[in-house]
Amino acid sequence: MTEQETDLKHVDTAELTEDDAAGQIDEYEIVASPNDFNTRTINSFIEEGAIKIPAFQRNYVWDRKRASKLIESLILGLPVPQVFLYEEGNNDFLVIDGQQRLMTVFFFAKGRFPRKEKRSILRKFFNAEGGISEEILADDEYFETFKLSLPTLQGQRKNKFSGLAYKTLGDYKRQFDLRTIRNIIVKQVSPADDDSAMFEMFNRLNTGGVNLNPQEIRASLYHSKFFESLFGLNQNGKWRDLLGSPDPDSRMKDMEVILRSLALREGTDGYAGTMTGFVNRFCKTSKSFSQEKVEKTSAEWAWFMELNEGCSQSTYRVSASRFSPLLFEAMYVTALELRDEGHTLPRLKPEWVESIGRNKEFSQFAQEGSTKTVNVKGRLEATKKLLDDLVGSGA
């Protein structure tokens, strides 16, 4: 079993992906512009924040040998895979495919290679303005000198570039600086004010042999202060306990459960078609959330986690003995609605949650086709009625 297969193994991810392939794909008008930026321009764009690494992107994972092969290819003029960028605004691009290549070029030009054991925390140094500060790059705790590590050539001849750094390339330095990497800049023209075509397009892109899932794409297309706050919500100790997983999922499936819950909390008046489209529209709206709104959402999440203090990782399990996103999001929305209406809710009893998950009235809306409008609204209505009765009776 691979590492990715073990992530969230106790969560019923089928409930999250049911409508991913459903529905009619609309027609779009998309502008795709091929460009050839040389490596010097790419590094300048990264430093100035014109090219951003979205929050969904994994950490830098290439080893020195793989990174060195890319640099060698550029020096020799060999073609390298193209990069996909999403144009969010004028001179404002998000990296969708090609992060490892772009960062390799950046690190080589800086003469520094990230230490493997420190890569997971480098993200916080990649500030909003772009790049990584010279102070951090010079810190040997995080980086080491980037010298090319290339295999011996046929006949036991040493590769002439092996052991060289950017500053010691000699005549090849200018050759590297002027080498170009093809990048495809894409932007949706119509429908206006709708990034769904980008979502559909990037959902079909293959990155490192693994297709980006809907949540990873959302994090790139809709990144904002609100979206950044989701990473904090995902670290809540009680939430990790309910999932039965101490560490966040590498493919962000846990964050998708959070986002669905928050989207439904906003109301289902705009729900139509699929859950994927509904959540995407919520994400687009969330980009304009005020700081007060972001803090209110975080406070609501913390309140609900406290409400679950007596619950454990077995509480939200249903028939498949896996954490049920459908049951969780219904309980989240319902609890907050009851609070809004003036009810004083005690801490949730595990048996309350379990009984709702097994209830026939709830279950009829949680079967096949669970993301259809009638089933989504039916689950929420049934949960509210059942929880209200349980709180009222004190059973």
C-alpha positions as CSV (number, residue, x, y, z in Angstrom):
1,M,0.0,0.0,0.0
2,T,1.4,3.4,-1.0
3,E,1.7,6.3,1.4
4,Q,-1.1,8.2,-0.4
5,E,-3.3,5.2,-0.1
6,T,-2.9,5.1,3.7
7,D,-4.0,8.8,4.0
8,L,-7.4,9.1,5.6
9,K,-8.0,5.4,5.3
10,H,-10.7,5.6,7.9
11,V,-12.7,8.3,6.1
12,D,-15.4,7.4,3.6
13,T,-13.9,9.4,0.7
14,A,-16.5,7.9,-1.7
15,E,-18.9,10.4,-0.1
16,L,-16.6,13.2,-1.2
17,T,-16.1,12.1,-4.8
18,E,-19.5,10.9,-5.8
19,D,-20.3,13.8,-8.1
20,D,-16.8,14.5,-9.4
21,A,-17.5,12.9,-12.8
22,A,-21.2,13.7,-12.9
23,G,-23.0,16.5,-14.7
24,Q,-22.8,18.0,-18.1
25,I,-19.6,20.0,-18.8
26,D,-20.4,23.5,-20.1
27,E,-18.7,25.1,-23.0
28,Y,-16.1,27.7,-22.3
29,E,-14.0,30.3,-24.0
30,I,-10.4,30.0,-22.8
31,V,-7.3,32.0,-23.7
32,A,-4.1,29.9,-23.6
33,S,-1.0,31.8,-24.3
34,P,2.4,30.0,-24.8
35,N,5.4,32.0,-23.6
36,D,9.1,31.2,-23.4
37,F,10.5,32.8,-20.2
38,N,14.3,32.5,-19.8
39,T,15.5,31.3,-16.4
40,R,16.7,34.8,-15.4
41,T,13.1,36.1,-16.0
42,I,11.6,33.2,-14.1
43,N,13.7,33.8,-11.1
44,S,12.9,37.5,-11.2
45,F,9.2,36.7,-11.3
46,I,9.5,34.4,-8.3
47,E,11.5,36.9,-6.3
48,E,9.0,39.7,-7.0
49,G,5.9,37.5,-6.3
50,A,4.6,37.6,-9.8
51,I,4.8,33.8,-9.8
52,K,3.3,32.3,-6.7
53,I,3.4,28.8,-5.3
54,P,-0.2,28.0,-4.2
55,A,-0.9,26.6,-0.8
56,F,-2.0,23.2,-2.2
57,Q,1.4,22.4,-3.7
58,R,3.4,19.8,-1.9
59,N,6.8,20.5,-0.5
60,Y,9.8,20.5,-2.7
61,V,10.6,16.8,-3.2
62,W,13.3,16.5,-5.8
63,D,16.7,15.1,-4.8
64,R,20.0,16.7,-6.0
65,K,20.5,14.1,-8.8
66,R,17.1,14.8,-10.4
67,A,17.5,18.6,-9.9
68,S,20.9,18.4,-11.5
69,K,19.6,16.6,-14.6
70,L,17.1,19.4,-15.2
71,I,19.8,22.0,-14.9
72,E,22.1,20.0,-17.2
73,S,19.3,19.8,-19.8
74,L,18.8,23.5,-19.7
75,I,22.5,24.2,-20.1
76,L,22.7,21.8,-23.1
77,G,19.6,23.2,-24.7
78,L,17.6,20.1,-24.4
79,P,13.8,20.5,-24.1
80,V,12.2,20.3,-20.7
81,P,8.5,19.8,-19.9
82,Q,6.3,22.9,-20.1
83,V,4.8,24.7,-17.1
84,F,1.2,25.6,-16.6
85,L,0.4,28.9,-15.0
86,Y,-3.0,30.4,-14.2
87,E,-3.4,34.1,-14.8
88,E,-5.1,35.5,-11.8
89,G,-4.5,39.1,-12.6
90,N,-2.0,41.3,-14.5
91,N,1.5,39.9,-13.9
92,D,0.0,37.6,-11.2
93,F,0.4,33.9,-11.9
94,L,-0.3,30.8,-9.9
95,V,1.8,27.6,-10.6
96,I,-0.5,24.7,-11.3
97,D,2.0,22.3,-12.9
98,G,5.7,22.7,-12.8
99,Q,6.5,23.8,-9.2
100,Q,9.5,21.3,-8.9
101,R,11.1,22.6,-12.1
102,L,10.6,26.3,-11.3
103,M,11.9,25.9,-7.8
104,T,14.9,23.9,-9.0
105,V,15.9,26.7,-11.3
106,F,15.4,29.2,-8.5
107,F,17.5,27.3,-6.0
108,F,20.3,26.7,-8.5
109,A,20.5,30.4,-9.4
110,K,20.7,31.1,-5.7
111,G,23.4,28.5,-5.3
112,R,21.5,26.8,-2.4
113,F,19.8,23.4,-2.2
114,P,17.1,22.8,0.5
115,R,18.0,20.2,3.1
116,K,15.6,17.3,3.0
117,E,14.8,17.3,6.7
118,K,13.9,21.0,6.6
119,R,11.7,21.2,3.5
120,S,8.4,20.8,5.3
121,I,8.9,24.2,7.1
122,L,10.4,26.1,4.2
123,R,6.8,27.0,3.1
124,K,6.5,29.6,5.9
125,F,9.6,31.4,4.6
126,F,8.1,31.7,1.1
127,N,6.6,35.1,1.9
128,A,3.8,36.9,0.2
129,E,6.2,39.1,-1.7
130,G,7.8,36.0,-3.3
131,G,11.1,34.2,-3.1
132,I,13.0,33.3,0.0
133,S,15.0,35.9,1.8
134,E,18.8,35.9,1.4
135,E,19.1,35.5,5.2
136,I,17.2,32.2,5.1
137,L,19.0,31.0,2.0
138,A,22.4,31.6,3.7
139,D,21.4,29.7,6.8
140,D,23.1,26.3,6.7
141,E,20.4,24.9,8.9
142,Y,18.0,25.0,6.0
143,F,20.2,25.0,2.9
144,E,23.5,23.6,1.6
145,T,25.6,24.6,-1.4
146,F,23.9,23.5,-4.7
147,K,26.6,21.8,-6.7
148,L,25.5,19.6,-9.7
149,S,25.5,15.9,-9.1
150,L,25.6,14.1,-12.4
151,P,26.4,10.5,-13.3
152,T,29.7,9.5,-14.9
153,L,29.6,9.3,-18.6
154,Q,30.1,6.2,-20.7
155,G,33.8,5.2,-20.6
156,Q,34.2,6.4,-17.0
157,R,34.5,10.0,-18.0
158,K,33.4,12.5,-15.5
159,N,30.6,14.8,-16.6
160,K,32.1,18.2,-17.1
161,F,29.3,19.9,-15.3
162,S,29.4,17.7,-12.2
163,G,30.5,19.5,-9.1
164,L,29.8,23.0,-10.6
165,A,27.6,25.6,-9.0
166,Y,25.8,28.5,-10.6
167,K,28.7,30.9,-9.9
168,T,31.3,28.5,-11.3
169,L,29.6,27.7,-14.6
170,G,32.0,30.0,-16.4
171,D,31.0,30.5,-20.0
172,Y,27.9,28.3,-19.5
173,K,26.5,30.7,-16.9
174,R,25.1,33.0,-19.6
175,Q,23.9,29.9,-21.5
176,F,21.9,28.8,-18.5
177,D,20.5,32.3,-17.8
178,L,19.1,32.6,-21.3
179,R,17.6,29.2,-21.7
180,T,13.9,29.3,-21.9
181,I,11.1,27.1,-20.4
182,R,7.9,27.0,-22.3
183,N,5.0,28.0,-20.1
184,I,1.3,28.0,-20.9
185,I,-0.6,30.8,-19.4
186,V,-4.4,30.1,-19.3
187,K,-7.3,32.4,-18.5
188,Q,-11.0,31.9,-18.8
189,V,-12.9,34.5,-20.8
190,S,-16.4,33.2,-20.5
191,P,-18.6,32.5,-18.6
192,A,-17.5,35.7,-16.9
193,D,-16.8,35.7,-13.2
194,D,-16.6,32.0,-13.2
195,D,-13.4,29.9,-12.8
196,S,-15.1,26.6,-13.4
197,A,-13.4,26.0,-16.7
198,M,-10.0,26.3,-14.9
199,F,-11.2,23.8,-12.3
200,E,-12.3,21.4,-15.0
201,M,-9.1,21.8,-17.0
202,F,-6.7,21.4,-14.0
203,N,-8.7,18.4,-12.8
204,R,-7.6,16.7,-16.0
205,L,-3.9,17.7,-15.8
206,N,-1.5,15.0,-14.6
207,T,1.1,16.3,-12.2
208,G,3.9,13.9,-11.3
209,G,1.7,10.9,-12.3
210,V,-1.1,11.9,-9.9
211,N,-4.1,13.9,-11.1
212,L,-4.8,17.0,-9.0
213,N,-8.0,16.3,-7.0
214,P,-10.8,18.9,-6.7
215,Q,-9.6,20.2,-3.3
216,E,-6.0,20.7,-4.4
217,I,-7.2,22.7,-7.4
218,R,-9.5,24.8,-5.2
219,A,-6.5,25.7,-3.1
220,S,-4.7,27.0,-6.1
221,L,-7.5,28.8,-7.8
222,Y,-9.2,30.3,-4.8
223,H,-6.3,31.0,-2.4
224,S,-7.1,33.8,0.0
225,K,-6.9,34.7,3.7
226,F,-10.0,32.6,4.3
227,F,-8.4,29.6,2.5
228,E,-5.2,30.0,4.5
229,S,-7.3,29.9,7.7
230,L,-8.5,26.4,6.7
231,F,-5.1,25.0,7.4
232,G,-5.4,26.1,11.0
233,L,-8.8,24.6,11.3
234,N,-7.5,21.4,10.0
235,Q,-4.9,21.2,12.8
236,N,-7.5,21.4,15.5
237,G,-6.7,18.6,18.0
238,K,-10.3,17.5,18.4
239,W,-10.8,17.4,14.6
240,R,-7.8,15.2,14.2
241,D,-9.1,13.0,17.0
242,L,-12.5,12.6,15.3
243,L,-10.8,11.7,12.0
244,G,-8.5,9.2,13.8
245,S,-5.5,10.7,12.0
246,P,-3.0,12.9,13.8
247,D,-1.5,14.4,10.6
248,P,-3.2,16.3,7.8
249,D,-4.0,14.3,4.6
250,S,-1.4,14.8,1.9
251,R,-4.2,15.1,-0.8
252,M,-6.3,17.5,1.4
253,K,-9.3,15.3,1.7
254,D,-9.7,16.3,5.3
255,M,-9.8,20.0,4.3
256,E,-12.5,19.1,1.7
257,V,-14.7,17.9,4.5
258,I,-14.2,21.2,6.4
259,L,-14.9,23.3,3.3
260,R,-18.1,21.4,2.4
261,S,-19.3,21.9,6.0
262,L,-18.5,25.7,5.9
263,A,-20.1,26.0,2.4
264,L,-23.3,24.3,3.6
265,R,-23.3,26.5,6.8
266,E,-23.6,29.5,4.5
267,G,-26.9,28.1,3.2
268,T,-28.2,25.9,0.4
269,D,-30.2,28.4,-1.5
270,G,-27.6,28.4,-4.2
271,Y,-27.2,24.6,-4.3
272,A,-27.8,23.2,-7.7
273,G,-26.2,20.6,-9.9
274,T,-23.3,19.1,-7.9
275,M,-21.5,19.5,-4.6
276,T,-18.3,20.2,-6.5
277,G,-19.8,23.2,-8.3
278,F,-21.5,24.4,-5.1
279,V,-18.2,24.4,-3.1
280,N,-16.4,26.0,-6.0
281,R,-18.8,28.9,-6.0
282,F,-18.4,29.3,-2.2
283,C,-14.7,29.3,-2.6
284,K,-14.9,32.1,-5.2
285,T,-17.1,34.2,-2.9
286,S,-14.8,33.5,0.1
287,K,-11.9,35.3,-1.6
288,S,-13.7,38.6,-0.7
289,F,-14.4,37.6,2.9
290,S,-13.5,40.3,5.5
291,Q,-11.1,39.5,8.3
292,E,-14.1,39.7,10.6
293,K,-15.8,37.0,8.6
294,V,-12.8,34.8,8.6
295,E,-12.4,35.1,12.4
296,K,-16.2,34.4,12.8
297,T,-15.9,31.2,10.8
298,S,-12.9,30.1,12.8
299,A,-14.7,30.8,16.1
300,E,-17.7,28.7,14.9
301,W,-15.4,25.8,14.0
302,A,-13.7,26.0,17.4
303,W,-17.1,26.1,19.2
304,F,-18.3,23.0,17.3
305,M,-15.1,21.1,18.2
306,E,-15.7,21.9,21.9
307,L,-19.3,20.6,21.4
308,N,-17.7,17.3,20.4
309,E,-15.4,17.1,23.4
310,G,-17.1,13.8,24.6
311,C,-16.9,12.2,21.1
312,S,-14.2,10.0,19.7
313,Q,-13.0,8.7,16.4
314,S,-15.7,6.1,16.4
315,T,-18.6,8.7,16.8
316,Y,-19.0,9.7,13.2
317,R,-18.6,6.2,11.8
318,V,-21.6,4.8,9.9
319,S,-22.3,1.4,8.3
320,A,-18.8,1.1,6.6
321,S,-17.1,1.8,9.9
322,R,-15.5,4.9,8.3
323,F,-15.8,8.6,9.2
324,S,-18.8,9.9,7.3
325,P,-18.4,13.4,5.8
326,L,-22.2,13.4,5.2
327,L,-23.0,12.9,8.8
328,F,-20.4,15.3,10.0
329,E,-21.3,18.2,7.8
330,A,-25.0,17.7,8.6
331,M,-24.3,17.9,12.3
332,Y,-22.1,20.9,11.9
333,V,-24.7,22.9,10.0
334,T,-27.5,21.8,12.3
335,A,-25.8,22.6,15.5
336,L,-24.9,26.1,14.4
337,E,-28.5,26.7,13.1
338,L,-29.9,25.7,16.4
339,R,-27.5,28.0,18.2
340,D,-28.5,30.9,15.9
341,E,-32.1,30.2,16.8
342,G,-31.4,30.7,20.5
343,H,-31.1,27.1,21.6
344,T,-28.5,26.3,24.3
345,L,-26.8,23.2,23.1
346,P,-25.0,20.9,25.6
347,R,-22.0,18.9,24.5
348,L,-22.9,16.4,21.9
349,K,-23.4,12.9,23.3
350,P,-21.8,10.3,21.0
351,E,-25.0,8.2,21.1
352,W,-26.9,11.2,19.7
353,V,-24.6,11.4,16.7
354,E,-24.6,7.6,16.2
355,S,-28.4,7.4,16.4
356,I,-28.8,10.1,13.8
357,G,-26.3,8.3,11.5
358,R,-28.4,5.1,11.8
359,N,-31.8,6.8,11.6
360,K,-33.9,5.8,8.5
361,E,-35.0,9.4,7.9
362,F,-31.3,10.4,7.6
363,S,-30.2,7.3,5.8
364,Q,-32.7,7.7,3.0
365,F,-31.0,10.9,1.9
366,A,-27.4,9.5,2.3
367,Q,-27.6,6.7,-0.2
368,E,-26.6,6.7,-3.9
369,G,-27.1,10.2,-5.4
370,S,-26.3,11.8,-2.0
371,T,-25.1,15.0,-3.7
372,K,-28.4,15.6,-5.5
373,T,-30.1,18.8,-4.3
374,V,-33.1,16.9,-2.8
375,N,-30.8,14.6,-0.8
376,V,-28.5,17.4,0.5
377,K,-31.4,19.5,1.7
378,G,-33.2,16.4,3.0
379,R,-30.2,15.3,5.2
380,L,-29.9,18.7,6.7
381,E,-33.7,19.0,7.5
382,A,-33.7,15.4,8.9
383,T,-30.7,16.1,11.1
384,K,-32.1,19.3,12.5
385,K,-35.3,17.7,13.4
386,L,-33.6,14.7,15.0
387,L,-31.0,16.7,16.9
388,D,-33.6,19.2,18.1
389,D,-35.7,16.3,19.5
390,L,-32.7,14.7,21.2
391,V,-31.6,18.0,22.8
392,G,-35.1,18.8,23.9
393,S,-35.6,15.3,25.5
394,G,-32.2,15.2,27.0
395,A,-32.1,11.5,26.1
